[in-house]
């Protein structure tokens, strides 16, 4: 999978505004050592001007300064650059101050005097949020023309092939056979072909062959005249006639009877038909697009499907891969459905957390895009905040009531085993980190030495599990 370009420390710009030079030097030393790009100033007006003129991912600002205080800078930054994360430094660590700053849009705060570990954890959280914002911005940008054709969306190589085939076949009148599992979007591909063709002003007629009884299918396709059979109280136009000068989409064509297959073949070869009970043939001009979730060649070999009709249908065969074989498409599809259902259900949901996205990526999706779409709608309806969390996805996607992943097939079983192993490791690892942090009074450096681990590796685990210092 190609991931969006996350924010790395070397490209994460941080501005520190504080009237105390010792604080500026301390922040520059601590954060510079981690690889962030740091700018500092003791002049609050100069700092505010630079933040408004240039782009900084994170601004760290002292609450109490002469001339302009931190609250004024916070307000100005969030009004002009809402995507910038602001962290407050305060020597007046009261609940009221913190709550007021958070209401105005501050990401977090640190209280003077702070140690390196406290500052690092707070900045890492802000950088992680920036990473989330950039990832979702990246997905939003992918929904532009580069990764979509009409309402079709995808960035995988297999979907790129489908896009290319659509653009080649749409301007022609060639018959198209769409193959793919249920829920992969075959009807959407058919609609895209139609609305990018010279027939786009004509009708697009859909018939689900699996939903029609064999006795009714012929009447639906050919139509009938009044009195042609018991119950035919008036004449009825069939789908062939309704699709004239447009496109007829026959979904699940493998379900039509052998006899009906022969009659369909004759219509396709002559573009003429007689309504049931009629005596006069009618000429029609429609394009046929057929779809199947079964392997028609195997049905031909087994004597269940006419070979001549198979070749007539598969002039241009297009295969749509299941979602589990094109996982690169999951993030962009999830984002598309998130925006769609946020609007439908009047919810202000702006992002999918990285953990939630990872959980969506590991699911087998036996129901393909249809299942993903329904899952995202449920997630939107159940969401409490502006971001879809991992825990919510785990409750909705592929789990039983006791939380065990239910595999749908062999691939799903492999995924379930992988998830179970990862979950067990994560639980032990988090408990291990918590024990050593608590034993060392939440001093990351001492905890790392106690464990015998590199300090940066311990920080990575703290970030991974969202562990927050109990002293903050």
Buried (B, 14 or more C-beta within 10 A) or exposed (E): EEEBEBBEBEEBBBBBBBBBEEBBEBBBEBBEEBEBBBBBBBBBEEBBEBBBEEEBBBBBBBBBBEEBBBBBBBEBBBEEBEEBBBBBBBEEBEEEBBEBBEEBBBBBBBBBEBBBBBBBBBBBBBBBBBBBBBBBEBBBEBBEEEBBBBEBBBBBEBBEBBBEBBEEBBEBBBBBBBBBBBBBBBBBBBBBBBBBBEBEEBBBBBBEBEEBEEEEBBBBBBBBBEEBEEEBEEBBEBBBBBBBEBBBBBBBBBBBEEEBBEBBBEBBEEBEBBBBBBEEEBEBEBBBBBBBBBEBEEBBEEEEBBEEBBEBBBBBEBEBBBBBEBBBBBBBBBBBBBBBBBEEEEBEBBBBBBBBBEBBBBBBBBBBBBBBBBBBBBBBEEBEEEBBBBEBBBBBBBBEEEEEBEBBEEBBBEBBEEBEEEEEEEEEEBEEBBEBBEEBEBBBEBBBBBBEBEBEEBBEBBBBBEBEBEEB
